[in-house]
Structure formats: C-alpha cells, structure tokens
C-alpha cells in the first residue's frame, strides 16, 4: 500500500514495497517523475544505501575484510541493497529497512519525508550495529516532458568531474567538466542544480552531500543524483563510517516555485 502526502498544491506518493521510493511527485496535478519502468532502477526517486552508484566488480577491502557484493549491473555492483526491498512504515512519513543479507554488516536505514509548502525534504539516516563504511544518495528520474508544465531542461554548473575508465568507473582523477551529455560524477558545483520547465516552474535541488551524478542519455528523462561520495568510493578512498550511536545522516531538499501557467 502506498503512502500519500499532500501540502498546498503538491502531492507525493511513497511506495514502501519498492524501496520506500518516491513513486510520484505532482505539482498542481502535473507529474514530474518517471512512474514506471521494466527495471526497478529506472523509475521514481529511490534511496541508494549503503553505497551509491557502482562498485567496481562488486568487490572492496575494508579493515581486513574482503567484501563481495551482488553484481546488479554486471560486471559491477550498483545502487546499494535497499532500493527494491520492502520497507516498514514507522510513522506517517517515516520508513525503515535492514540493509539485508547481501551486506556483511548489521545495520538499518531510516527514511523520513517532510512535504511542506514549496518543498520536499528527504532525510536518510544509516545506523550501524557495528562500524561499517557507508555512502548514500538519491536517484530521481525527471521526465523531459511534463503535461501542463511543458518541456523540462536542467541547469547544472559543475567545476570538476571524475574521469571514468572504459568500464564506466571513476579513476579518482578530477578533470574540468566537459559539455554533456553525461553519465558522470561531479563535485564543486558553482550553484545548486535546477530543473526548468517551459511554463516557468523551477525545481531546485539542495543537499548535505558534496557529490552529484548526472545521467542525461535518455530521450525521455534525466537524473540528477546527490551522493555523499563518488561511485566506487569504497575502493577510491576514505568513506563515512556508521557506528553504534554515530549514524551517517544526509538530506536532499527539493524546492519549487511556480510559473505563470
């Protein structure tokens, strides 16, 4: 059963059975997100926990332990363990999930939504029953054409981009961002990303995270994804650690102003 939130002229629908993802976001009745796809990774806006993006060949080494993850996008692991799990609702707009059997450490993630006038705030909190590395993020699919709002484009002003190798994994080297289209990770943005609609509506994305992945190679949608670290962060370098009494917490904030339509 889905959960419906409303505030002013905005409606958000959360689907606990499909990763407690944001299955729908409507402004004045107009749907902003892709709401269905044959692949569970291809619709709505879903949380990526306890890693965001790809992990090279699904393997990494941490504190003496060799870890092997499921290859959701062979030959790599992708987008964490919870985006297609069923979550448990714990409050009117809060949900929780275990990290599951494919993650070697005991832990949970809590997802909390707050829909208010002109904004949606979404907070993820990862609790570890023992110390464990964590990266997290959000993966929204924005439609390029929205009935009632018109064509959607985006404003994204990065300074640096992670260079990718032939298998699509960041090497760790930062380069000046080239023009798109992109399927890449960026940092040091000069301004918050914005989705711009033909009627003048503007949707701004803000976050506590300092990395962004943009994927705009589909003709019907694009993705602007806040992440707490780049893809393959477990292999590239230090990550945040969730430990008992010391969770990893990040948020994404969507803010909108309406056009004249």
C-alpha angles and dihedrals in degrees: 000000000000126000120230124207124186134187124167105315097341127097126188124188120199122198112206092184092060103049095297085277127168096258095180139012116186128183114195087345095307117125115230100181137065101255103193141024138159089245121064088222093057108070146049120004115293137182119252108211143191086003132016124217123351131340112207109257088338092279138116140150123232129174094337096317126112110215127200118192130193112273100237091166103027126257087021139050114241143201101346134270106288110057093091099031125104111253128206119238112230101172141002091289105006129097137179137201137179113238089241140225095300092065113075097216129066112248148127137218126215121204120199126186127197116186115188140152107312097351149068118202118194120188127190120197120187117199122195122203084200130015112287138160117256139188121170142178149151128259113203122179110210119197116237092215121040120187108239095014100054130214118359124217129166140228113218121165112184126173101195134027131194111244113236128216122223091275091058097253123129114253094206093250115124119216136175108279113255124209116283162270090117144187092173148113122248140186139185097045117193092216140005113278117256135197109215123203127201093242091058099262112144125200114193124197121211129172147168087236123096102208132069133193118202122195114181104153096110120089094218103042147012134206129221107185126188112210133180090223138002123277112281090024091150088066099033099058148293119351133187116278126222112208135166107295092004110081127180109245130186136158140204120209124199114195125182141189121193129239125223096271 
